[in-house]
Amino acid sequence: MNLVETDVLVVGAGPVGLALAGDLGWRGRTCTLVEQGDGVIRQAKMDGVGVRTMEFCRRWGIVQDVEASDYNRAYPQDNVYLTTLNGYEMGRQPMPAMKDDSPPPESPQKRERRPQNMFDPVLQKFARSQPGVSLHYRHRLEGFEQDAGGVTATVVDEADERRITYRAKFLVGCDGGRSTVREQLDIGMQGKGVLTHTTNVIFRCENFNQLHDKAPGYRYMFVGANGVWATIVAINGRDQWRMSIIGDASERHVYTDDELKAFAHKAVGRVFDLEILSILRWTRIEQVADSYGRGRVFIAGDACHLTSPTGGLGMNTGIGDAVDLSWKLSACVEGWGGAKLLDSYGIERRPVAHRITRFSTSNLEVMQRVPHTQKIFDEGEEGQRARELVGHALGEGLKKEWFSKNMHLGNRYTGSSVCIYDDPESPEQVKAEYEDAVNYRPSTRPGCRAPHVWLEDGRSTLDLFGRGFVLMSDAQHPGEAELFVHAAAAAGLPLRIELMREPKVLAAYEKRHVLVRPDGHVAWRGATLPTDIAAVVRTVSGNQ
């Protein structure tokens, strides 16, 4: 057998695995990424890159690559509610095209529309560009064993059935909802379980928006006498479309190509020519793993949380997992990270998964509970009233999905063992922030994402974070910051001082000193220095 040594072995080269491998390489670690498939995306399982994920792309220097992907940036992003495209439009949520959109005040970036077949190659290029990263497709994990010093894994190269032995300090399963890694760890999953059985169809139709009289939209949602039954979304803003036939939780249907074409004809309200490119039958599930890892083996992304795509949070949450885990693994490889640092990964990220799965299912429930009646097809005043009820229910009910800024930027770690909490907060306040999907309030309370502020030199404060810890310190007290430097150096903790001189930065960061972690979350803050700086350093590095 061949023996390959690496710092981290990542299993699964979807967007989460690619992001994790790329970030580990960006931090100077060696990482081997193995993927059972061939890397070709035949069905894009995601198409929205959220604002927080775009902030990570900014950190990695790949924003231009994301923006250059082959999606028509001039294509409108409206969400439209209809009986059929040649029938009645019951409501519309206008949304700007990518070229016309702008970042929100709280971020230097904006969300992007990039289906997985366009986004994965960007992340793959990023991962491959890191000197310590190697990527292998058609390589299948067969099994692994771990001990006190690391993990030994057997991987099969399916090209020639050759077995390769990897010796890694850590192994991470980013291998999807049917995760082999999770199964071998014997980690269960809990939640509502099956929500619907759905069939996705990618089809090509060059003149699709000339088949009807409605203004173009990104997402067309179709309502029949029994409620919402399908959606059609613009996959590239040109000639490719994804139709989703929404079933229920009780029965999986297998449709013929002719039946699927008939669904498309029903949605448009007329017969037209379309080319079916791919079909994916999938099950919408709400579940979260009981644990995010054991010993030196961890899971991330769909391997530890399965959610309805109604909200666009699955992949984005998975990349959040990767960023949280990456710096902690790096810290332990480098020798300054303690055992509690690795324990904190699940402590911090599992509540986020519970939050996003519940939110996403609630958006599905809005669609399922919309008023439905045959009267929406009727002409006259009674039909108009029925359509207005449907349009209002969907328009108001789904606003929290279309404008879910707090779900992307407001994920705060409230019970972490490597954050130091100072100011008292009521359970009611924490609960209200947790449940609010829309209203994001920047803060430097420990566990929060450190706020974005534009600096006078054109950078964002977020551009200061990523490699190691950063102490944001009031420039009027530079001597105090140096004490932190000495304590960090003694413990081997990478730390840099950024003096806050600009009034708007001092206002946003609230305290004289704010310690920001490599992932951009606040670890500690204070109006004065702590009496025992060394104890703070030990805590935030997981050594106390």
C-alpha positions in Angstrom: 0.0 0.0 0.0 1.0 3.6 -0.7 1.3 5.8 2.4 0.5 9.5 2.2 0.9 11.9 5.2 -1.1 15.1 5.5 -2.3 17.5 8.2 -6.0 17.1 7.3 -7.8 14.6 5.1 -11.1 16.0 3.8 -13.7 13.6 2.4 -16.1 15.2 -0.1 -15.4 17.9 -2.7 -18.6 19.8 -2.8 -18.6 23.5 -1.9 -18.0 22.8 1.8 -15.1 20.4 1.3 -13.5 22.7 -1.3 -13.9 25.7 1.0 -12.4 23.8 3.9 -9.5 22.5 1.9 -8.8 25.9 0.4 -9.0 27.7 3.8 -6.6 25.1 5.4 -4.2 25.6 2.6 -4.6 29.4 2.9 -3.5 29.0 6.5 -0.4 27.1 5.5 -1.6 23.6 6.3 -1.3 20.5 4.1 -4.6 19.0 3.1 -5.7 16.1 0.9 -9.2 16.2 -0.5 -10.8 13.0 -1.9 -14.1 12.8 -3.7 -15.9 9.7 -4.9 -17.5 11.5 -7.9 -15.9 13.0 -11.0 -16.5 16.7 -10.0 -19.1 17.3 -12.8 -22.2 19.1 -11.4 -25.2 17.7 -13.3 -27.8 19.2 -10.9 -27.0 22.4 -9.1 -28.1 21.8 -5.5 -27.6 25.5 -4.6 -27.6 28.7 -6.6 -27.4 31.5 -4.0 -24.1 32.6 -2.4 -25.0 34.5 0.7 -23.4 37.8 1.9 -21.4 36.1 4.7 -20.0 33.5 2.3 -19.1 36.4 0.0 -17.2 38.0 2.9 -15.2 34.8 3.1 -14.6 34.9 -0.6 -13.3 38.4 -0.2 -10.9 37.2 2.5 -9.7 34.5 0.1 -9.3 37.0 -2.8 -11.8 35.2 -5.1 -14.7 37.7 -5.4 -13.8 38.6 -8.9 -13.9 34.9 -9.9 -17.4 34.6 -8.4 -18.6 37.7 -10.2 -17.1 36.5 -13.5 -19.1 33.2 -13.5 -21.4 32.5 -16.3 -24.7 33.9 -14.9 -26.4 36.7 -16.7 -25.8 39.6 -14.2 -28.4 41.7 -16.0 -31.2 39.2 -15.4 -33.9 40.3 -12.9 -34.1 38.4 -9.6 -37.9 38.9 -8.9 -39.9 36.3 -7.1 -43.3 35.9 -8.9 -46.5 34.1 -7.7 -48.8 32.8 -10.5 -51.5 30.5 -11.6 -49.6 29.9 -14.8 -47.2 32.1 -16.8 -50.0 32.7 -19.3 -52.6 33.0 -16.6 -52.8 35.3 -13.6 -49.9 36.9 -11.7 -50.9 37.1 -8.1 -47.9 38.8 -6.6 -44.3 39.8 -7.1 -41.4 40.6 -4.9 -39.1 42.8 -7.0 -35.4 42.1 -6.6 -32.5 43.8 -8.4 -30.3 42.1 -11.0 -26.8 41.3 -9.8 -25.3 44.2 -11.8 -27.8 46.6 -10.2 -27.5 45.3 -6.6 -25.3 46.9 -3.9 -23.9 45.7 -0.6 -26.0 46.4 2.5 -24.6 49.0 4.9 -23.4 46.2 7.3 -21.1 44.4 4.8 -18.5 45.2 2.1 -20.1 42.4 -0.1 -23.5 41.5 -1.5 -25.1 38.2 -2.1 -24.6 36.6 -5.5 -26.5 34.3 -7.8 -24.1 31.5 -8.6 -25.5 27.9 -9.1 -23.2 25.1 -7.9 -22.1 24.3 -11.4 -20.6 27.8 -11.5 -19.5 28.2 -7.9 -17.8 24.8 -7.4 -15.2 25.5 -10.1 -14.3 28.8 -8.4 -13.7 27.1 -5.1 -11.9 24.3 -6.8 -9.5 26.8 -8.4 -9.0 28.4 -5.0 -8.2 25.1 -3.3 -5.8 24.0 -6.1 -4.0 27.3 -5.9 -2.9 26.6 -2.3 0.6 24.9 -2.3 -0.3 22.4 0.4 -3.6 21.2 -1.0 -4.0 18.1 -3.3 -7.4 17.2 -4.8 -8.3 13.7 -6.0 -11.6 12.8 -7.8 -12.9 9.2 -8.2 -11.3 8.4 -4.9 -13.6 6.6 -2.4 -13.1 6.5 1.4 -13.3 2.8 2.4 -12.7 3.2 6.2 -10.6 4.8 8.9 -9.3 4.3 12.4 -8.1 6.9 14.8 -5.7 6.9 17.8 -4.2 9.4 20.1 -1.9 10.8 17.5 -4.0 10.9 14.4 -6.3 9.1 11.8 -5.4 6.3 9.4 -7.7 6.1 6.4 -8.0 3.7 3.5 -9.0 5.3 0.2 -9.7 3.5 -3.1 -8.6 5.0 -6.4 -11.5 3.8 -8.5 -9.5 4.2 -11.7 -7.5 1.1 -11.0 -8.9 -0.1 -7.6 -5.6 0.8 -6.0 -5.8 1.3 -2.2 -4.0 4.2 -0.7 -3.4 4.7 3.1 -3.5 8.2 4.4 -2.1 9.2 7.8 -3.6 12.5 8.9 -3.7 14.5 12.1 -7.5 15.1 11.5 -10.2 13.8 9.2 -13.3 15.8 8.2 -16.3 14.4 6.4 -17.9 16.9 4.0 -19.5 14.0 2.2 -23.2 15.0 2.2 -26.4 13.8 3.7 -25.5 10.1 3.4 -22.1 10.7 4.9 -19.9 7.7 5.2 -17.9 9.5 7.8 -20.9 10.2 10.0 -22.1 6.6 9.7 -18.7 5.2 10.7 -18.7 7.5 13.7 -22.2 6.2 14.5 -23.6 9.7 14.9 -27.4 9.9 14.7 -29.5 12.8 13.4 -32.6 14.3 14.9 -35.4 16.5 13.6 -38.7 16.5 11.7 -37.3 14.1 9.1 -38.9 13.9 5.7 -40.8 17.1 4.6 -41.4 16.4 0.9 -40.4 14.3 -2.0 -39.5 16.6 -4.8 -38.3 16.1 -8.4 -36.0 18.7 -10.0 -35.7 19.0 -13.8 -33.0 21.1 -15.5 -34.3 22.0 -19.0 -33.1 24.2 -21.8 -35.4 26.6 -23.6 -33.8 29.6 -25.3 -37.0 31.6 -25.7 -38.7 30.8 -22.4 -39.6 34.3 -21.4 -41.0 34.9 -24.9 -43.6 32.2 -24.2 -45.6 34.5 -21.9 -46.5 38.1 -21.2 -45.1 38.4 -17.7 -42.1 40.5 -16.7 -39.0 38.2 -16.3 -38.4 36.7 -12.9 -35.8 34.6 -11.2 -38.3 32.4 -9.4 -41.7 31.6 -10.7 -43.9 29.9 -8.0 -47.1 28.2 -9.3 -50.3 27.8 -7.3 -53.1 25.5 -8.2 -56.4 24.6 -6.6 -54.5 22.5 -4.0 -51.8 25.1 -3.3 -48.2 25.6 -4.4 -47.2 22.7 -6.6 -44.1 23.8 -8.5 -41.4 26.4 -9.0 -39.3 27.3 -12.0 -36.0 29.2 -11.5 -33.5 30.8 -13.9 -30.3 28.6 -13.6 -28.1 30.8 -15.8 -30.3 33.8 -16.6 -30.4 32.8 -20.2 -31.6 29.5 -21.5 -31.4 27.0 -18.6 -34.2 26.6 -16.0 -34.8 24.3 -13.1 -38.4 23.1 -12.5 -39.1 21.6 -9.1 -42.3 19.5 -8.7 -43.1 19.6 -5.0 -44.7 16.5 -3.6 -45.6 15.6 -0.1 -43.9 13.6 2.6 -45.8 10.3 2.1 -45.0 9.1 -1.4 -42.1 9.4 -3.9 -43.3 9.7 -7.5 -41.2 8.6 -10.5 -42.3 10.6 -13.6 -41.5 9.9 -17.2 -39.9 12.5 -19.4 -43.3 13.0 -21.1 -45.0 13.6 -17.7 -42.3 16.1 -16.7 -42.7 18.0 -20.0 -46.4 18.1 -19.3 -45.8 19.7 -15.9 -43.7 22.4 -17.7 -46.5 22.9 -20.2 -49.0 23.2 -17.3 -46.8 25.8 -15.5 -46.4 28.0 -18.6 -50.0 27.5 -19.8 -49.1 26.3 -23.3 -47.2 23.6 -25.1 -43.6 24.4 -26.0 -40.4 22.7 -26.9 -37.9 22.0 -24.2 -34.8 19.9 -23.8 -34.5 18.0 -20.5 -30.9 18.1 -19.4 -31.0 16.3 -16.1 -33.5 14.9 -13.5 -32.9 14.7 -9.8 -35.4 13.0 -7.4 -34.6 14.1 -3.9 -36.1 14.2 -0.4 -36.5 17.4 1.5 -35.4 16.7 5.1 -35.0 18.7 8.4 -32.4 17.0 10.6 -29.3 18.0 12.7 -26.6 15.6 13.8 -26.3 14.7 17.5 -22.6 15.5 17.4 -20.2 17.2 15.0 -17.4 14.8 15.6 -15.6 12.4 17.8 -12.0 12.4 18.7 -10.0 13.6 15.7 -12.7 13.1 13.1 -15.4 15.8 12.4 -18.3 16.4 10.0 -19.4 19.5 8.2 -22.1 20.8 5.8 -24.9 18.4 4.8 -23.1 15.6 6.7 -24.3 17.3 9.9 -27.4 19.3 8.9 -30.1 18.7 6.3 -32.4 21.5 5.6 -35.1 22.6 3.1 -33.6 24.9 0.4 -36.4 27.4 1.1 -34.0 30.1 2.4 -30.8 29.3 0.6 -28.9 28.5 3.8 -27.7 25.0 3.4 -24.5 25.5 1.5 -23.9 28.9 3.1 -24.2 27.3 6.6 -21.8 24.5 5.6 -19.2 27.0 4.5 -19.6 28.7 7.9 -18.9 25.3 9.4 -15.7 25.0 7.3 -14.4 28.4 8.3 -15.1 27.8 12.0 -13.4 24.4 11.9 -10.5 25.3 9.7 -8.7 27.8 12.0 -9.2 25.5 15.0 -7.7 22.5 13.3 -4.8 24.7 12.1 -4.3 25.9 15.7 -4.0 22.4 17.0 -1.6 21.4 14.2 0.5 24.4 15.0 0.5 23.5 18.7 -1.1 26.5 20.3 -4.7 25.2 20.2 -6.1 23.2 23.1 -8.6 20.4 23.3 -11.5 22.8 24.2 -10.9 24.6 20.9 -12.0 21.5 19.0 -14.8 20.8 21.4 -16.1 24.3 20.7 -16.8 23.5 17.0 -19.9 21.6 17.7 -20.9 23.8 20.6 -20.9 26.8 18.3 -22.2 25.4 15.1 -25.0 23.0 16.1 -27.2 25.8 17.4 -26.7 27.6 14.0 -27.9 24.4 12.3 -31.0 24.2 14.5 -31.7 27.8 13.7 -31.4 27.6 9.9 -33.3 24.3 9.6 -36.2 25.6 11.6 -36.3 28.8 9.6 -36.0 27.0 6.3 -38.9 24.7 7.2 -41.0 27.7 8.2 -40.6 29.1 4.7 -41.8 25.8 3.3 -44.7 25.9 5.7 -45.7 29.3 4.3 -45.9 27.8 0.9 -47.8 24.7 2.1 -50.4 26.8 4.1 -51.2 29.4 1.4 -54.9 29.7 0.9 -55.9 27.6 -2.1 -59.1 27.3 -4.0 -60.2 26.6 -7.6 -61.5 30.2 -7.5 -58.1 31.6 -8.3 -58.7 30.6 -11.9 -62.1 32.4 -12.1 -62.7 35.6 -13.8 -64.6 38.4 -12.1 -64.5 39.9 -8.6 -64.6 36.7 -6.6 -61.7 35.2 -8.5 -59.8 38.5 -8.1 -60.3 38.4 -4.3 -59.1 34.8 -4.1 -55.9 35.7 -6.1 -55.3 38.7 -3.9 -55.4 36.5 -0.8 -52.9 34.1 -2.3 -50.6 36.9 -3.4 -50.7 38.6 0.0 -50.1 35.3 1.9 -47.1 34.5 -0.2 -45.8 38.0 -0.5 -45.9 38.8 3.2 -45.1 35.3 4.4 -42.0 34.9 2.3 -40.5 38.4 2.9 -38.4 36.9 5.8 -36.9 34.5 3.2 -36.1 37.1 0.6 -34.7 39.6 3.2 -33.1 37.2 5.7 -30.0 39.3 6.4 -29.9 38.3 10.1 -29.8 34.6 9.2 -26.5 35.2 7.3 -24.8 37.8 9.5 -26.5 37.4 12.9 -25.3 33.9 13.9 -23.9 34.5 17.3 -22.1 31.9 19.5 -23.7 32.3 22.9 -22.5 29.2 24.8 -18.9 28.8 23.5 -16.2 27.6 25.8 -13.7 29.7 23.9 -15.5 33.0 24.2 -15.6 35.2 27.3 -18.9 36.7 28.0 -19.1 39.9 30.2 -22.3 42.0 29.9 -25.4 40.4 31.3 -28.1 39.6 28.8 -31.7 38.4 29.4 -32.8 35.1 27.9 -35.7 37.0 26.2 -33.2 39.3 24.4 -31.1 36.3 23.2 -34.3 34.5 22.1 -35.6 37.5 20.2 -32.4 37.9 18.3 -32.3 34.2 17.5 -35.8 34.2 16.1 -35.5 37.4 14.1 -34.5 36.5 10.5 -34.5 40.0 9.0 -33.1 42.6 11.3 -29.4 42.4 11.8 -27.8 44.6 14.5 -24.0 44.8 14.4 -22.4 44.3 17.8 -19.1 43.4 19.4 -20.7 41.3 22.1 -18.6 38.1 22.5 -19.7 35.4 19.9 -20.9 38.0 17.4 -19.4 38.6 13.9 -17.2 41.6 14.3 -18.8 44.6 12.5 -17.9 45.9 9.1 -16.9 49.6 8.9 -15.3 51.3 5.9 -11.9 52.6 6.8 -10.5 55.9 5.4 -8.0 54.0 3.3 -10.8 52.1 1.5 -10.5 48.8 3.3 -13.2 47.2 5.4 -12.5 46.3 9.1 -13.3 42.8 7.9 -10.2 42.9 5.8 -8.1 43.0 9.0 -9.3 39.6 10.1 -8.5 36.0 9.1 -4.9 34.8 9.6 -4.7 35.0 13.4 -6.3 36.9 16.3 -6.6 40.7 16.0 -6.9 43.0 19.0 -8.8 46.1 18.0 -7.6 48.6 20.5 -8.2 52.3 21.1 -5.2 54.2 19.7 -5.3 56.5 22.8 -4.0 53.6 24.9 -1.4 51.8 22.8 0.6 50.6 25.8 -2.3 48.5 27.0 -2.4 46.6 23.7 1.3 45.7 24.0 0.6 43.8 27.2 -1.7 41.6 25.2 1.0 41.0 22.6 3.4 39.8 25.3 0.8 37.4 26.8 -0.1 36.0 23.4 3.6 35.5 22.4 4.3 33.6 25.6 1.5 31.2 24.7 2.3 30.9 21.0 -1.0 32.5 20.0 -0.8 34.5 16.7 -2.0 38.0 17.5 -1.8 41.4 15.8 -2.8 44.8 17.1 -5.0 47.1 15.1 -5.2 50.6 16.7 -8.7 52.2 16.3 -8.3 55.9 15.4 -11.3 56.7 13.4 -14.4 57.7 15.3 -16.8 55.5 13.3 -14.7 52.5 14.1 -14.5 53.3 17.8 -18.3 53.8 17.8 -19.0 50.5 16.1 -16.6 48.5 18.2 -18.1 49.9 21.5 -15.3 49.0 23.9 -11.7 50.1 24.2 -10.4 46.6 23.4 -12.1 43.9 21.2 -10.4 40.6 20.6 -11.4 39.1 17.2 -10.8 35.5 16.3 -9.4 34.2 13.0 -13.0 33.5 11.8 -14.0 37.1 12.4 -16.1 36.5 15.6 -15.5 38.3 18.8 -13.8 36.3 21.5 -13.5 38.9 24.3 -14.0 42.6 24.8 -13.5 45.1 27.6 -13.5 48.7 28.6 -10.2 48.0 30.4 -7.7 45.2 30.3 -8.5 42.0 32.1 -6.6 41.5 35.4 -5.2 38.2 34.1 -4.5 38.5 30.4 -2.8 35.1 30.3 -6.0 33.5 31.4 -7.9 35.2 28.6 -5.3 33.9 26.1 -5.6 30.4 27.5 -9.4 30.5 27.3 -9.7 31.7 23.7 -7.1 29.2 22.5 -9.0 26.3 24.2 -6.3 25.6 26.8 -8.3 26.5 29.9 
